Amino acid sequence: MDKIVIHGGRRLKGEVRVSGAKNSALPLLFATLLAPGVHRIANVPDLRDITTVEKLLTTLGAEVVRENGTFTVDASAIESIEAPYDLVRTMRASVLVLGPLLARLGHARVSLPGGCAIGARPINLHLKGLEAMGAKITLDHGYVEAHAKRLHGARILFDMPTVGGTENLMMAAALAKGTTVLENAACEPEIIELGEALTKMGARIEGAGTDSITIEGVDELTPLEHAVMPDRIEAGTFMIASAITRGDVLVTGTVASHLEALIIKLREAGAEIIEEAGGLRVRGPRKINSVDIKTRPHPGFPTDMQAQFMALMALGTGTSMITENVFENRFMHVCELQRMGADISIEGHTATVKGVKGLLGAPVMATDLRASASLILAGLAADHTTEVSRIYHLDRGYERIEEKLKRLGADIERVPE
Ligand code: UD1
């Protein structure tokens, strides 16, 4: 297994372009299951999770051709309705086949994802919504079996905003009979993009991006032509990379409105952020102010940026309180940051980060996707050498991050272990 070796202390400078958004590409690729014909999706990042989707679509019978970031998916002949355990356990988002398969074919069998490093992450709200739309759902040897002759519209109130649940039900409702209203829906930019894509396919959707989405079901949909939006979490990670190294980096291809909460918090931390024609320029502060964050569903501070922001706060001049409200166990990076000299204590959902003067490189282990990014950021700022192992987590969500950081001047290398 590869590891990443960083010799810290270099200021990052230059320009970096963000790739297509993983969390948008995933539902868009699954949306191809809704309509027979040939779909074309461009700007798909080259990531391990995307390869998992490719395998899953192929297992279901779709023909997938992948060329320079463009996926051509022929979803005319869907022969299987089963998402097997082997694929779902490597990527929870595989449960997003449930809505499309059920809506188009009336039957789906999807392995239950089980737990993961950042918490239990159940899919009860996806299932409750589908049941309200008329699906019969049973559990069989670790698989969810769902049947419905044709789903019907329903009024669904999510107990909490769920990104995947909102996406699954939007896709299911697009082909259901009648009107579905999703209340307390997730408002993330990825939901807006899925709404736009489904609309291009002939769906009738209003309110995507607000907490109330109305979907008027149609009898059939047509193939999708679409380019995936830029990855806001990758962009945010490079912004913090610049801030933590006192760098001067222009992050191009970003959408500033997707990053508002992070921009506010980085400015409070002392970073200079300038919106330029090509993207966002981030200049790191001489001294990092310690600021508090609380993660919340969009437009709040994203949980997917919490670990990276904590790396920055580890070097703050005071004390920062970081509260994780979205996932119950998302502080796995803390122990690893402590090994590098960070002063962090956890009580319940809150981490108290007392800034230290410097971090010291150490061998550390990635525990999940965003935790890996946090350790890389810490390594960029630390003295001496940091070795991050188990980087398969990183490859799930960041496209060649070490090459991009290297071009910005980081001393970073991927080495086979
Ligand atoms: C998506 C993102 C992930 C991000 C998360 C929150 C993708 C592929 N992944 O994950 O990167 O961290 O949103 O922004 O887009 N919940 C339930 N029951 C359910 C569904 C969710 O209790 O049926 C809970 C979860 O355990 C969690 C919260 O709701 O505490 C939010 O989860 P959700 O928004 O569904 O996250 P994902 O869609 O899995």
Residues whose N, C-alpha, C, O or C-beta is under 5 A from the ligand:
A	BS01	UD1	N23 A93 R121 P122 I123 N124 L125 H126 P161 T162 V163 G164 G165 T303 D304 V326 F327
